[in-house]
Amino acid sequence: MQYYHEEDVDMHILDGKRIAVLGYGSQGRAQALCFRDSGLNVVVGVRRNGASWEKVKEDGLKVCEFADAVKDADIVMMLLPDEIQPKVYYDFVEKNMKKGAALEFAHGFAITYGTIVPRDDIDVIMMAPKGPGNGVRKMFLEGYGVPALVSVHQDVSGHARDIVFALAKAIGATHPGAFEQSFKNEAFTDLFGEQAVLCGGLTELIRMGFDTLVEGGYPPEMAYIETLHETKLITDMINKGGFSMMWEEVSNTAEFGGLTRGPRILNEQSREAMRQILREIEDGTFKNEWTADWDDDLAKLKSMEEAQKKLRIETVGKEVRSLFQKRD
C-alpha cells in the first residue's frame, strides 16, 4: 500500500468550507477539536439538551441540532455509532444536505452493508483513523497523529479524493501516513480485528488465563497482575518493535515458554474459528445479528455488558488498580 504524507496533501481545498461533525462521542469530539485546532470551520450536531450538548459548549465549539448543522455544510461527518447512523441520516441528513456536498464516514459499515444508501448527487467518502478517539486527540496534541485509511465511494464534485486526504491531514494522520482502501476492505478488516483479536480474542484470552490461575488456588490479585496488568507492557513492546523486540526484552525463560506453549493455546482450531468469524463478516451473518439487536433496543448487548461487569476479574481489577494509583 502507498502511504501519503504531509508533503503529499494540500489542505487548502478545505478553505472556506463548513464541516458539520454529527456526534460527540470518542471520535466525534477528537476529530472536531483537531479540525478546529487546524483552523477549519467546524459545527457540531447533537440532540438538543442531550448528554453532549453542554460538553460541546464547554469545549468552545459551536453546537446545534442535527438538521441545523447539516444545512449549508460542505462536509457532513457521520461520527455516530453504527446503530444510530441510519435513523439520523434518514431523519435529518438526507433531506438537508446540499447538492455536491460530501458525506463522510469514519467506518465502512453503513455503506458496505447498505444500512445507509446515500443520495446520488453528493460525494461519499471515508476517513477512518486507525485508533480510538482519545488516541487520535493525544497524538495530535503531541504534534503527530495516528495513521488513517481513506476511501472515495462516490465522487460527484470531482474533488472527493482531495477532500478526504485533507481531512486526514487535519487530524495529523499524514504524519505517520494515510493510505487508500475500499469501504468494504476497511469494514471487513476492522470488524475482524475487533472480534478475533483486539476486543474479542484478547479479552477472552485474559479472562481464561485469570480463571485458570484462580481455579488452581492462586491469589486472584496475582492472577490479575500476571494475565492483565502486564499485558500493556508486552503489547507496547510489540507495537514499538514487533515480536522480535518483545522476545529480546523478555527473559529467555519467557521466550522459550512462550514459543513452545503459545501454539498449544491458540492452534489450528483457533485459526479455523477465526476463518469462520471472517466468513460471517463477509457473508452478512454478523451484520444481520447485530442489526437485529438494534431493533431490539440492544437487549443482547446490554445483557452481555451486565454479565461482563460481574466477572471476578473486573471486581479484583478495580481493587488492584486502586492500589497502583499514585499517592501524595
Helices and strands as residue ranges (DSSP letters): E 3-4, G 6-8, G 11-14, E 18-22, H 26-37, E 41-45, H 53-58, E 62-64, H 66-70, E 75-78, H 85-88, I 89-93, E 102-105, H 109-113, E 123-129, H 133-141, E 148-154, H 160-170, E 178-180, H 183-192, I 193-198, H 200-215, H 220-224, I 225-229, H 231-249, H 252-265, H 268-282, H 285-295, H 299-309, H 312-324
